Amino acid sequence: MKSKFDRLSLGFLLGIIVPVITLIVVYFARFETYTFPSFIRTLVALRALPALLSLTVIPNLLVFFVFIWTNHLYAARGVLGATIIAALIIMLIKFLIV
């Protein structure tokens, strides 16, 4: 029986939301004294923005493997697609912007 959670769109959406939540958690856990825009400006000035963004994608591994273990392969494919797109965006930031 096909599960309602085994959708490419759900996996893609979670693959985008989880890194954003991770970035917000890192901000509130370590850099709450800065405002969020000054936090981002500081990361850009230190040339650390691509490194931090790369680390925020790591929790997607957990989401990906949960979908694999529960046999939700289309959702896992969506998480993988979102992670690949995030990697391309991070590479653009690293080599073109920062």
MODELLER restraints for C-alpha pairs under 7 A, 6 or more apart:
rsr = mdl.restraints
at = mdl.atoms
rsr.add(forms.Gaussian(group=physical.xy_distance, feature=features.Distance(at['CA:6:A'], at['CA:72:A']), mean=4.77, stdev=0.5))
rsr.add(forms.Gaussian(group=physical.xy_distance, feature=features.Distance(at['CA:6:A'], at['CA:73:A']), mean=6.71, stdev=0.5))
rsr.add(forms.Gaussian(group=physical.xy_distance, feature=features.Distance(at['CA:6:A'], at['CA:74:A']), mean=5.51, stdev=0.5))
rsr.add(forms.Gaussian(group=physical.xy_distance, feature=features.Distance(at['CA:6:A'], at['CA:75:A']), mean=5.06, stdev=0.5))
rsr.add(forms.Gaussian(group=physical.xy_distance, feature=features.Distance(at['CA:7:A'], at['CA:74:A']), mean=5.36, stdev=0.5))
rsr.add(forms.Gaussian(group=physical.xy_distance, feature=features.Distance(at['CA:7:A'], at['CA:75:A']), mean=4.92, stdev=0.5))
rsr.add(forms.Gaussian(group=physical.xy_distance, feature=features.Distance(at['CA:8:A'], at['CA:74:A']), mean=4.94, stdev=0.5))
rsr.add(forms.Gaussian(group=physical.xy_distance, feature=features.Distance(at['CA:8:A'], at['CA:75:A']), mean=4.64, stdev=0.5))
rsr.add(forms.Gaussian(group=physical.xy_distance, feature=features.Distance(at['CA:8:A'], at['CA:77:A']), mean=6.41, stdev=0.5))
rsr.add(forms.Gaussian(group=physical.xy_distance, feature=features.Distance(at['CA:8:A'], at['CA:78:A']), mean=4.60, stdev=0.5))
rsr.add(forms.Gaussian(group=physical.xy_distance, feature=features.Distance(at['CA:9:A'], at['CA:78:A']), mean=6.31, stdev=0.5))
rsr.add(forms.Gaussian(group=physical.xy_distance, feature=features.Distance(at['CA:10:A'], at['CA:75:A']), mean=6.01, stdev=0.5))
rsr.add(forms.Gaussian(group=physical.xy_distance, feature=features.Distance(at['CA:11:A'], at['CA:75:A']), mean=4.06, stdev=0.5))
rsr.add(forms.Gaussian(group=physical.xy_distance, feature=features.Distance(at['CA:11:A'], at['CA:76:A']), mean=5.86, stdev=0.5))
rsr.add(forms.Gaussian(group=physical.xy_distance, feature=features.Distance(at['CA:11:A'], at['CA:77:A']), mean=6.88, stdev=0.5))
rsr.add(forms.Gaussian(group=physical.xy_distance, feature=features.Distance(at['CA:11:A'], at['CA:78:A']), mean=4.19, stdev=0.5))
rsr.add(forms.Gaussian(group=physical.xy_distance, feature=features.Distance(at['CA:11:A'], at['CA:79:A']), mean=4.61, stdev=0.5))
rsr.add(forms.Gaussian(group=physical.xy_distance, feature=features.Distance(at['CA:12:A'], at['CA:78:A']), mean=4.11, stdev=0.5))
rsr.add(forms.Gaussian(group=physical.xy_distance, feature=features.Distance(at['CA:12:A'], at['CA:79:A']), mean=4.88, stdev=0.5))
rsr.add(forms.Gaussian(group=physical.xy_distance, feature=features.Distance(at['CA:12:A'], at['CA:81:A']), mean=6.62, stdev=0.5))
rsr.add(forms.Gaussian(group=physical.xy_distance, feature=features.Distance(at['CA:12:A'], at['CA:82:A']), mean=5.30, stdev=0.5))
rsr.add(forms.Gaussian(group=physical.xy_distance, feature=features.Distance(at['CA:14:A'], at['CA:79:A']), mean=6.67, stdev=0.5))
rsr.add(forms.Gaussian(group=physical.xy_distance, feature=features.Distance(at['CA:15:A'], at['CA:60:A']), mean=6.08, stdev=0.5))
rsr.add(forms.Gaussian(group=physical.xy_distance, feature=features.Distance(at['CA:15:A'], at['CA:79:A']), mean=4.49, stdev=0.5))
rsr.add(forms.Gaussian(group=physical.xy_distance, feature=features.Distance(at['CA:15:A'], at['CA:82:A']), mean=5.14, stdev=0.5))
rsr.add(forms.Gaussian(group=physical.xy_distance, feature=features.Distance(at['CA:15:A'], at['CA:83:A']), mean=6.31, stdev=0.5))
rsr.add(forms.Gaussian(group=physical.xy_distance, feature=features.Distance(at['CA:16:A'], at['CA:82:A']), mean=6.05, stdev=0.5))
rsr.add(forms.Gaussian(group=physical.xy_distance, feature=features.Distance(at['CA:18:A'], at['CA:59:A']), mean=6.87, stdev=0.5))
rsr.add(forms.Gaussian(group=physical.xy_distance, feature=features.Distance(at['CA:18:A'], at['CA:60:A']), mean=6.60, stdev=0.5))
rsr.add(forms.Gaussian(group=physical.xy_distance, feature=features.Distance(at['CA:19:A'], at['CA:56:A']), mean=4.83, stdev=0.5))
rsr.add(forms.Gaussian(group=physical.xy_distance, feature=features.Distance(at['CA:19:A'], at['CA:57:A']), mean=5.12, stdev=0.5))
rsr.add(forms.Gaussian(group=physical.xy_distance, feature=features.Distance(at['CA:22:A'], at['CA:56:A']), mean=5.53, stdev=0.5))
rsr.add(forms.Gaussian(group=physical.xy_distance, feature=features.Distance(at['CA:23:A'], at['CA:56:A']), mean=5.96, stdev=0.5))
rsr.add(forms.Gaussian(group=physical.xy_distance, feature=features.Distance(at['CA:43:A'], at['CA:49:A']), mean=4.92, stdev=0.5))
rsr.add(forms.Gaussian(group=physical.xy_distance, feature=features.Distance(at['CA:44:A'], at['CA:98:A']), mean=6.38, stdev=0.5))
rsr.add(forms.Gaussian(group=physical.xy_distance, feature=features.Distance(at['CA:47:A'], at['CA:98:A']), mean=6.29, stdev=0.5))
rsr.add(forms.Gaussian(group=physical.xy_distance, feature=features.Distance(at['CA:50:A'], at['CA:90:A']), mean=5.71, stdev=0.5))
rsr.add(forms.Gaussian(group=physical.xy_distance, feature=features.Distance(at['CA:50:A'], at['CA:93:A']), mean=6.52, stdev=0.5))
rsr.add(forms.Gaussian(group=physical.xy_distance, feature=features.Distance(at['CA:50:A'], at['CA:94:A']), mean=5.62, stdev=0.5))
rsr.add(forms.Gaussian(group=physical.xy_distance, feature=features.Distance(at['CA:53:A'], at['CA:90:A']), mean=6.85, stdev=0.5))
rsr.add(forms.Gaussian(group=physical.xy_distance, feature=features.Distance(at['CA:54:A'], at['CA:90:A']), mean=6.97, stdev=0.5))
rsr.add(forms.Gaussian(group=physical.xy_distance, feature=features.Distance(at['CA:57:A'], at['CA:83:A']), mean=6.87, stdev=0.5))
rsr.add(forms.Gaussian(group=physical.xy_distance, feature=features.Distance(at['CA:60:A'], at['CA:79:A']), mean=6.94, stdev=0.5))
rsr.add(forms.Gaussian(group=physical.xy_distance, feature=features.Distance(at['CA:64:A'], at['CA:76:A']), mean=5.09, stdev=0.5))
rsr.add(forms.Gaussian(group=physical.xy_distance, feature=features.Distance(at['CA:64:A'], at['CA:79:A']), mean=6.03, stdev=0.5))
rsr.add(forms.Gaussian(group=physical.xy_distance, feature=features.Distance(at['CA:67:A'], at['CA:73:A']), mean=6.48, stdev=0.5))
rsr.add(forms.Gaussian(group=physical.xy_distance, feature=features.Distance(at['CA:67:A'], at['CA:75:A']), mean=6.42, stdev=0.5))
rsr.add(forms.Gaussian(group=physical.xy_distance, feature=features.Distance(at['CA:67:A'], at['CA:76:A']), mean=5.27, stdev=0.5))
rsr.add(forms.Gaussian(group=physical.xy_distance, feature=features.Distance(at['CA:68:A'], at['CA:76:A']), mean=6.15, stdev=0.5))
